[in-house]
Amino acid sequence: MALFQLAADSDTAADNATLSEENRRLRKVCQALMERVESGASPNSAPYAAFERSVLLAEQVRERTDALHRTLDELSQVNARLLAANAEAEAANLSKTKFLAAVSHDLLQPLNAARLFASALETHALPEASQALVGHIGRSLKDVEGLLGTLVDISRLDAGVLHADKAPFAVRTLLDALAEEYRQVAAVRGLTLHYVPSSVVVESDLALLARVVRNFLSNAVRYTEHGHLLLGCRRRANGLEVMVGDTGPGIPEPQRQAIFLEFRRANQSQSSHSRGLGLGLAIVDRISTMLEHPVSLTSQLGRGSLFSVLVPFSVSETNAAPSAGALPVAYAQKALPGTDRWQHDPLQGCVIWVIDDDPAIIDGMQALLGSWGCRVRAAATVSALEAASDGERPAVLLVDYHLGDHRENGIDLAARLRRRYPGLATVVITANHEASLKRATREAGMHCLLKPLKPLRLKMLLGTLLDNPA
């Protein structure tokens, strides 16, 4: 029994020694592994280091994700503020547009009436001193018209409410009228205008192109002290170049781009004739950009300047549309040299109807047209007009587009009257420059003149309509 117990104790001791040795060996292996991990070779292959980097990367990703979320929140707030600011800007622009519409009609109405009265008074036999005063009044009113029209035009262009209404027309319908008008303007300054007519048919917005050429001519008259002006055209491969030249002082090279900016003017002329805001060429630049008609300038100091605009040819010359202010060459040649009378004046005794809701405009139209020898019937409504006409058939109808009762505009009213009087020549008069209105007038077979009404242009158009009845 004692021997058996001794053998068992011996086996236990051997097992314990074996376990102790195995435990020591395992601790040694573990220690070696730990040392290898901590000081181990390549960081890319070390498991512990890879684990550390993974934890660090995860933390960086979390921090950057949080930062991104914060940035997105801030951007959302900024976008919300931008949307609110944009809505406010659009509301302000709409308000500006409404203001411009009010200026165009309400403010130009009394100016239009004043121009009509002054033009009518110029035809009266007055003492020389009084005639000079009337001339000064007319020129002052024309200056006010030019300044106000310039401000309204630049505001319309900046507000984006002015759009082009392109259509084919014979360029002479524009240039003949401008030549006749500025021949008289130039004569007042002691200048002569040399005009070379053209029969080419182009495609553009007649009213906007007229604004461009008119500004060229106005500047030529303003800055030329002596000599002559030139208005003419030259065919180019890609269009018709409409040119206005002068014998003025010329424009220095450094100023040739600056004068197309707002409130910039050439500084050579300091005369009393150089009144203006420095916006004329800025308007030219904006309109020519809208129309896609390139503008060019050449100039020599001491010899003069030449402004031009390149207008595309019409695709089909047979589609030339009738346009406001058309003045055939044959009709322009009827004017007696140095006078404002025609050898055969078709206005004498013709019956003209005028419909306008402004009493001052009615009185002004009666005075102006009556001074030209017309038999004028004017009223605010068709019924009142017909009652005053005693059954006379009208030759021409002049109608304001914006009528007071707002139930019917001038185009609709004229269309109703033309059904009653077939072939009635119609001129719609408005301060509204919208392309849609000009297009509607043209499509209705009517003519359109803008306020403030230019008496010479009205007289030319009336003469054309009466000489060429429908």
C-alpha positions in Angstrom: 0.0 0.0 0.0 2.8 2.4 0.9 4.6 1.5 -2.3 1.4 2.2 -4.4 1.1 5.6 -2.7 4.7 6.4 -3.4 4.3 5.6 -7.0 1.2 7.7 -7.3 3.0 10.7 -5.7 5.9 10.2 -8.1 3.6 10.3 -11.2 1.9 13.5 -9.9 5.2 15.2 -9.4 6.2 14.3 -12.9 3.0 15.7 -14.3 3.4 18.9 -12.4 6.9 19.3 -13.6 5.7 18.7 -17.2 2.9 21.2 -16.9 5.3 23.8 -15.3 7.8 23.3 -18.1 5.0 23.6 -20.7 3.7 26.7 -19.0 7.1 28.3 -18.9 7.6 27.5 -22.6 4.3 29.0 -23.5 5.0 32.2 -21.5 8.3 32.4 -23.3 6.7 32.1 -26.7 4.0 34.7 -25.7 6.7 37.1 -24.5 8.6 36.7 -27.7 5.4 37.3 -29.7 4.6 40.4 -27.7 8.1 41.8 -28.2 7.8 41.1 -31.9 4.5 42.7 -32.1 5.6 45.8 -30.2 9.0 46.2 -31.9 8.2 44.1 -34.9 9.5 44.5 -38.3 7.3 46.1 -41.1 4.5 48.4 -39.8 2.4 47.4 -42.9 2.5 43.8 -41.9 2.2 44.2 -38.1 -1.3 43.2 -37.0 -1.3 45.5 -34.0 -0.1 48.5 -35.8 -2.7 47.8 -38.5 -5.3 47.6 -35.8 -4.2 50.9 -34.4 -4.3 52.6 -37.8 -7.8 51.2 -38.4 -9.0 52.6 -35.2 -7.4 56.0 -36.0 -8.8 56.0 -39.5 -12.2 55.2 -38.2 -12.0 58.1 -35.8 -10.9 60.5 -38.6 -13.7 59.3 -40.8 -16.2 59.9 -38.1 -14.9 63.4 -37.4 -14.8 64.3 -41.1 -18.3 63.0 -41.6 -19.5 65.1 -38.7 -17.7 68.1 -40.2 -19.3 67.4 -43.6 -22.7 67.2 -42.0 -22.1 70.6 -40.3 -20.9 72.0 -43.6 -24.0 70.7 -45.5 -26.2 72.3 -42.8 -24.4 75.6 -43.2 -24.8 75.4 -47.0 -28.5 74.7 -46.7 -28.8 77.8 -44.6 -26.8 79.8 -47.1 -28.9 78.5 -50.0 -32.1 79.4 -48.1 -30.8 82.9 -47.6 -29.8 83.1 -51.2 -33.2 82.0 -52.3 -34.8 84.6 -50.1 -32.5 87.3 -51.4 -33.2 86.2 -55.0 -36.9 86.4 -54.4 -36.5 89.8 -52.9 -34.4 90.9 -56.0 -37.1 89.6 -58.3 -39.7 91.4 -56.4 -37.6 94.6 -56.6 -37.1 94.0 -60.4 -40.9 93.6 -60.9 -41.4 96.8 -58.9 -38.9 98.5 -61.2 -40.6 97.2 -64.3 -44.0 98.5 -63.0 -42.4 101.9 -62.3 -40.9 102.0 -65.8 -44.3 101.2 -67.2 -45.8 104.1 -65.2 -43.0 106.4 -66.3 -43.4 105.4 -69.9 -47.1 106.3 -70.0 -48.0 108.7 -67.2 -44.8 110.8 -67.3 -44.5 110.9 -71.1 -48.1 111.9 -71.6 -47.7 115.6 -70.6 -44.4 115.8 -72.4 -46.0 114.4 -75.5 -48.8 117.0 -75.3 -46.3 119.8 -74.8 -44.3 118.7 -77.9 -47.6 118.7 -79.9 -48.5 122.2 -78.7 -45.0 123.6 -79.4 -44.9 122.1 -82.9 -48.3 123.5 -83.7 -47.3 126.9 -82.4 -44.2 126.9 -84.7 -46.5 126.9 -87.7 -48.3 130.1 -86.7 -47.4 133.6 -87.9 -45.7 135.1 -84.9 -43.5 138.1 -84.3 -39.8 137.2 -84.8 -39.0 137.4 -81.0 -42.0 135.2 -80.2 -41.0 132.7 -82.9 -37.5 132.5 -81.4 -39.0 131.8 -78.0 -41.2 129.1 -79.4 -38.1 127.5 -81.0 -36.3 127.6 -77.6 -39.3 125.9 -76.0 -39.3 123.2 -78.7 -35.6 122.5 -78.3 -35.8 122.4 -74.5 -38.7 120.0 -74.7 -36.7 117.9 -77.1 -33.8 117.8 -74.7 -36.1 116.7 -71.9 -37.5 114.1 -74.1 -34.1 112.8 -75.0 -32.8 112.7 -71.4 -35.9 111.1 -70.1 -36.1 108.6 -73.0 -32.4 107.7 -72.4 -33.0 107.0 -68.7 -36.1 104.9 -69.4 -34.3 103.0 -72.2 -31.2 102.1 -70.1 -33.5 101.1 -67.2 -35.5 98.9 -69.5 -32.4 97.2 -70.8 -30.9 96.6 -67.4 -34.3 95.3 -66.1 -34.4 92.8 -69.1 -37.9 94.0 -70.1 -36.9 95.2 -73.5 -36.9 92.4 -76.2 -36.3 92.4 -79.9 -39.0 91.9 -82.5 -37.1 91.1 -85.7 -38.8 91.3 -89.0 -37.7 92.0 -92.6 -38.0 95.6 -93.9 -36.4 97.8 -96.5 -33.7 99.8 -94.8 -34.8 103.0 -96.6 -38.0 103.0 -94.6 -35.8 103.7 -91.6 -33.0 105.8 -93.1 -35.1 108.1 -95.3 -37.0 109.3 -92.3 -33.9 109.8 -90.2 -32.2 111.6 -93.0 -35.0 114.0 -93.4 -35.2 114.6 -89.6 -31.5 115.1 -89.0 -31.0 117.2 -92.2 -33.1 119.8 -90.4 -31.3 119.2 -87.0 -27.9 119.6 -88.7 -29.0 122.8 -90.5 -29.7 124.4 -87.2 -26.0 123.9 -86.3 -24.9 125.1 -89.7 -24.0 121.6 -90.8 -25.0 119.7 -94.0 -26.1 116.0 -94.1 -25.1 113.9 -97.0 -27.4 110.9 -97.4 -26.8 107.9 -99.6 -30.1 105.8 -99.8 -30.2 102.1 -100.1 -32.9 99.7 -101.4 -31.5 96.6 -99.4 -34.0 94.6 -97.3 -32.6 93.7 -93.9 -33.9 91.8 -90.9 -33.9 93.5 -87.5 -36.1 95.2 -84.9 -36.8 98.5 -86.7 -37.5 100.5 -83.6 -34.4 99.3 -81.8 -32.2 99.7 -84.8 -33.6 103.2 -85.2 -32.5 103.9 -81.6 -28.9 102.9 -82.5 -28.7 105.0 -85.7 -30.4 107.9 -84.0 -27.8 107.9 -81.2 -25.0 107.9 -83.8 -26.6 110.8 -85.6 -27.3 112.7 -82.4 -23.6 112.3 -81.3 -22.4 113.4 -84.7 -24.5 116.6 -84.6 -23.5 117.2 -80.9 -19.8 117.0 -81.4 -19.3 118.5 -84.9 -18.8 122.2 -84.9 -18.4 122.6 -88.7 -18.4 120.6 -91.8 -20.9 117.8 -92.7 -22.4 114.5 -91.7 -22.8 111.3 -93.6 -25.5 108.7 -93.4 -25.2 105.7 -95.8 -24.8 102.0 -96.2 -22.2 99.6 -97.5 -22.8 96.0 -98.5 -20.6 93.5 -96.7 -20.4 89.7 -97.2 -22.5 89.0 -94.0 -24.8 92.0 -94.0 -25.4 95.7 -94.6 -23.2 98.1 -92.7 -25.2 101.2 -91.8 -22.7 104.1 -91.3 -22.8 107.6 -89.7 -19.8 109.8 -90.2 -18.8 113.3 -89.2 -16.1 115.9 -89.5 -15.8 116.4 -85.8 -12.7 116.4 -83.6 -12.2 112.6 -83.6 -11.9 110.3 -80.6 -8.5 109.5 -79.1 -7.6 105.8 -79.1 -7.7 105.3 -75.2 -11.3 106.6 -75.2 -12.8 104.4 -77.9 -13.8 101.6 -75.7 -14.6 103.8 -72.6 -17.2 105.9 -74.4 -19.5 102.8 -74.7 -19.7 102.7 -70.9 -22.3 104.5 -68.8 -21.8 108.2 -68.1 -18.7 108.3 -70.3 -18.4 111.0 -72.9 -15.7 112.2 -75.3 -14.1 115.3 -73.8 -13.3 117.3 -76.9 -16.4 119.4 -77.1 -17.3 121.8 -74.3 -19.9 123.7 -76.2 -23.5 124.3 -75.0 -24.7 121.8 -77.6 -23.0 118.9 -75.9 -25.7 118.3 -73.3 -26.3 114.7 -72.4 -25.9 112.0 -69.8 -23.2 110.0 -71.5 -25.6 107.1 -71.9 -26.3 107.2 -75.7 -23.5 104.8 -76.7 -24.1 102.6 -73.6 -27.6 102.1 -75.0 -26.1 101.4 -78.4 -23.8 98.8 -76.9 -26.7 97.0 -75.1 -29.1 97.1 -78.0 -26.5 95.9 -80.6 -25.6 93.0 -78.3 -29.3 92.1 -77.9 -29.8 92.3 -81.7 -26.5 90.6 -82.4 -25.5 93.4 -84.7 -21.8 94.2 -84.3 -20.9 97.9 -83.8 -17.6 99.4 -85.0 -15.8 102.7 -84.7 -13.0 104.3 -86.7 -11.7 107.8 -86.0 -8.9 110.2 -86.8 -8.0 113.1 -84.5 -8.9 116.4 -86.2 -10.7 114.7 -89.1 -13.8 113.0 -87.7 -15.3 109.6 -86.7 -17.3 106.9 -88.4 -19.7 104.7 -86.4 -21.4 101.7 -88.0 -23.6 98.8 -87.2 -23.8 95.6 -89.2 -27.3 94.4 -90.0 -28.0 91.0 -91.5 -29.7 90.7 -94.9 -33.3 89.5 -95.0 -33.6 85.8 -96.1 -36.4 86.8 -98.5 -36.7 90.3 -99.7 -40.3 89.6 -100.8 -41.3 89.3 -97.1 -40.4 92.9 -96.2 -43.1 94.0 -93.7 -44.7 97.5 -93.7 -43.1 99.5 -90.9 -43.9 102.5 -88.9 -42.6 105.7 -90.3 -42.0 104.3 -93.8 -40.9 107.0 -96.2 -40.3 106.1 -99.8 -37.6 107.9 -101.6 -40.0 109.3 -104.1 -42.1 110.9 -101.3 -39.0 112.3 -99.6 -38.1 114.0 -102.9 -41.4 115.9 -102.9 -40.1 118.2 -100.1 -39.2 121.6 -101.4 -35.6 122.5 -100.6 -35.2 124.4 -97.3 -38.9 124.1 -96.4 -41.2 121.7 -94.5 -43.8 121.7 -97.3 -44.5 119.4 -100.1 -45.2 120.2 -103.8 -48.4 118.1 -103.5 -49.4 117.9 -99.9 -51.7 115.0 -99.3 -52.5 116.2 -95.8 -54.5 119.2 -97.0 -58.2 118.6 -96.3 -57.9 114.9 -95.3 -60.0 113.6 -92.5 -58.1 112.2 -89.6 -59.7 110.6 -86.5 -57.9 110.7 -83.2 -58.9 108.6 -80.2 -57.2 109.3 -76.9 -58.4 109.5 -73.3 -56.1 112.4 -72.4 -57.8 115.8 -73.1 -54.4 117.5 -73.4 -53.3 115.0 -76.1 -56.6 115.5 -77.9 -56.2 119.3 -77.9 -52.5 119.0 -78.9 -53.3 116.6 -81.8 -56.1 118.9 -83.0 -53.7 121.9 -83.0 -50.8 120.1 -84.7 -52.8 118.3 -87.4 -55.0 121.4 -88.0 -51.8 123.4 -88.6 -51.0 120.9 -91.4 -54.3 121.5 -93.1 -56.0 118.3 -91.8 -59.7 118.1 -90.8 -59.4 116.6 -87.4 -62.0 114.7 -85.4 -60.8 113.8 -81.9 -62.6 112.2 -78.9 -62.1 109.7 -76.1 -64.6 107.1 -77.4 -65.7 105.8 -80.8 -69.3 106.9 -80.2 -68.3 110.4 -79.4 -66.0 110.5 -82.4 -68.7 109.3 -84.8 -71.2 111.7 -83.4 -68.8 114.6 -84.1 -67.9 113.4 -87.6 -71.3 113.9 -89.3 -71.0 110.8 -91.4 -67.6 111.7 -92.8 -65.4 108.7 -93.7 -61.9 108.9 -92.0 -58.8 108.6 -94.1 -56.5 107.8 -91.1 -57.1 106.7 -87.6 -54.6 107.7 -84.8 -55.4 105.7 -81.6 -53.7 105.5 -78.2 -52.9 101.9 -77.2 -53.7 102.4 -73.5 -57.2 103.6 -73.2 -58.7 104.7 -69.9 -61.5 102.1 -69.5 -59.1 99.2 -69.9 -61.9 97.2 -71.6 -60.4 97.5 -75.0 -56.9 98.4 -76.1 -56.1 100.6 -79.1 -55.4 97.6 -81.5 -58.7 95.9 -80.7 -60.6 99.2 -81.0 -58.9 99.9 -84.4 -59.7 96.4 -85.6 -63.4 97.0 -84.8 -63.4 100.3 -86.6 -61.7 98.8 -89.7 -64.4 96.3 -90.0 -66.8 99.2 -90.2 -64.5 101.2 -92.5 -62.5 98.8 -94.7 -59.1 100.0 -95.7 -58.8 102.5 -92.9 -55.1 103.3 -92.4 -54.3 103.0 -88.7 -51.4 104.3 -86.5 -51.2 103.0 -82.9 -49.4 105.4 -80.6 -47.9 104.1 -77.4 -45.2 104.5 -74.8 -44.9 100.7 -74.5 -41.7 99.4 -76.1 -42.5 95.7 -75.7 -41.7 93.5 -78.7 -45.0 91.7 -78.4 -47.0 94.9 -78.9 -44.9 95.9 -81.9 -45.5 92.4 -83.3 -49.2 92.5 -82.7 -49.5 95.9 -84.4 -47.5 94.7 -87.4 -49.5 91.5 -87.7 -52.7 93.5 -87.6 -51.6 95.5 -90.6 -51.2 98.7 -88.6 -48.4 101.1 -87.9 -46.9 102.0 -84.5 -45.3 105.2 -83.3 -43.8 105.6 -79.8 -44.3 108.5 -77.4 -43.2 111.2 -77.1 -44.4 111.6 -80.6 -42.0 113.2 -83.0 -44.1 115.6 -85.2 -41.9 115.3 -88.3 -42.0 111.5 -88.2 -45.8 111.6 -87.8 -46.2 114.0 -90.7 -44.0 111.8 -93.0 -45.9 108.7 -92.1 -49.3 110.4 -92.7 -48.1 111.6 -96.0 -47.0 108.1 -97.0 -50.3 106.5 -95.9 -52.3 109.1 -97.8 -50.1 108.9 -100.9 -50.3 105.1 -100.9 -53.8 104.2 -99.7 -54.5 100.5 -99.0 
